[in-house]
Amino acid sequence: MPELEWRTPAIADLMAIVDYISDDNPDAALALMEEIQDKGAQLPAHPKRCRPGRVEGTRELVVRPNYIVVYTETPMAVTVLRVLHAAQMWP
């Protein structure tokens, strides 16, 4: 099974989202962070289950309607590139 890797921009995205939400609701921020991490952790077992990404060579895991995990996959690794709010454009 491939390894799961988180790139620095993806970690920064996740922390920024959590920080923003925690200003109003720390419990909701923590729950969202855990949901994103838990669903991301399942990607190595089924990397092709998510939709093709808007950028060629990527795939997108929709965690909630407004939060998307952008990743690539190879036989050796699933690499999380970004964690975006659906309103954000990538790259």
Secondary structure as UniProt FT lines:
FT   STRAND          3..6
FT   HELIX           8..22
FT   TURN            23..24
FT   HELIX           26..41
FT   HELIX           43..45
FT   TURN            47..48
FT   STRAND          51..52
FT   TURN            56..57
FT   STRAND          59..64
FT   TURN            65..66
FT   STRAND          67..73
FT   STRAND          77..85
FT   TURN            86..87
//
